[in-house]
Amino acid sequence: VASLWKDIKEDAKRDAAKVVVGTVGNVVKRAEHLEGKLDCAVLSLEEQGIDVAGIDSKIDDFSSLVASAKEDYETARKYLADAKSNDDANAKDYVTKTHTLIKQAENKIEKAHSLLKEIVREIKAAGGDISKCGADDETGSDDREYVVVDDDGSVAIDPRPVPILGGDEDEHGCKASAGYTWCAAKKECIRNWETECLVKKSCSEDSDCVRVNAGCCGCGAGGKVMAVHEDNADMWKEDIAKRCAGMMCPTVMSNDPSCSGTAKCINNVCKIEGGTAGGAVLLADATTTTENSTEA
């Protein structure tokens, strides 16, 4: 049982790390694209004979931060892939390395974001306008999803709800771009690979315990299940659903022993008992809504 719990925790950490790595990757891509718009605005100022040496220097610093964050992101992706292809003992090290690199990338993007606001203010003060720099060559979009808010509350590009980083807080104040989600059980924002969103509750009989998906993928999709107190089941499912939204799961049926086990109350702790390898049962995918998740 202890080994099963260890596997569950490592799977959850890998799943959560995948979500955060993908989010940071998207942020890096947006920042890279904004470099072109900054260069466009500066070129327009140069054509008007305006000295842009100071702005150019800050753009170089911005580009350097973004490039460094991208390098961290690419290495984190490699470590995450290594985590998936190794056993749990080695996978834990790779997930830790992934976490460290993503933190580095986040810090660099935060600095780049602060610098970006300075650049935009200076471009505007000099008479430039980033929003007039044309549409995306590939998509034809006008990049209105990019938002930079000045300290006085004005927006430098177009006021749509997707900033470079930060400001993407949910109704509980949790920053999704930094990997935080709301944990109803603990009533705080947590990162799932760092802290479990579950306050364990003692059981007194088997009927207190129910089966839930242990990670993002249920037994019908290569995953595994675990037992929790029925009072915690809805909170656990909600946490899994938020963390794993949009994640692709394999189509292969799970061969994990937990999938054919039964939720039991053992020594006042809910556990899966009696499972055998190859005895998989179909459970709802964790990528579906909480209401569609299946209890045993």
Steps between C-alpha positions, in 0.01 A plus 500: 500500500784737585649431158167575333473835679854584389409419138187713525695800631766471229237467226323809634825695506579403140149589385507838674850575371379432145224758537735768635770432240240543225374824653849648529571393142199698378612805697849481348352481149285808564800692631705402194226622271480833681867559421404549137236757590748692716756504219231621262406791728864600551566490126208738450652742753841478334344590166367815668854590612434428868790373714412149617836387641362465853196306381714274281716411798197398705361297212832314482472424873139388451602269214785357705266416789247337267772297324635378833149409621444308176823306556382405851161400359653277230723327755202455733309331217789258455509418870123448503532254211774320693271484803235320295745243365668411832391310807367694798837511678664685210185680390487688830841656430393607151177654630702694759734626228199596288353696790830686561535601135140612470543719809805655334304558179211657694735739680658608172162553335385705801807723457438518126140603564607785729754613241238476227275748681791746519569457129137553405477815711816642339378415150168674571678802652708530183189493282507133401210255503551123516137429408558650154768250409276281287360152514676173556655388171395140552157526658380842391401577858567838653641355823226644718556222750817673617443743785740727686344719768680818603518609863238767435254234386522567126571219256785513254360253252141376501299420814436130462531264800830323432809678639860391453525371855320569824158659513348170382361429845185293535211587730704379798810704413701199375745568215450234233807610303713417803333161541275584794148362541245542777492222757154503659605246762778724632344829392819625337681520166742213452718338236385140477846355449617670820198451726210255492156661494360257748453512874499131587199396706481187711239237412313268731351252251538393138195699391688820589749436220461553125726456198622801303746551217848536647631721221384661179412173329259239631530124465338517159791714386817347640468648848424374848258562784521553872263503796397814688241581763167575333498846661819583308403340168335802337785732595755252364311463172466876463873543555585229244255642245651849523858380496451266207261703282585442135769241572518209255494151653609174333225277364651180641322339794693511826673190632541647847388276791304786656254491211353169611530566873233605745484809720536384861539660841820351643621622839282811458662585166330465159705270277463289187514131582496177303597624156690287250698603193297464182166538673418847372153644522378797299483827692413843369790700362629770733496735202120497507296708740477427869141389458606230255767351727411154628497384858524136595 
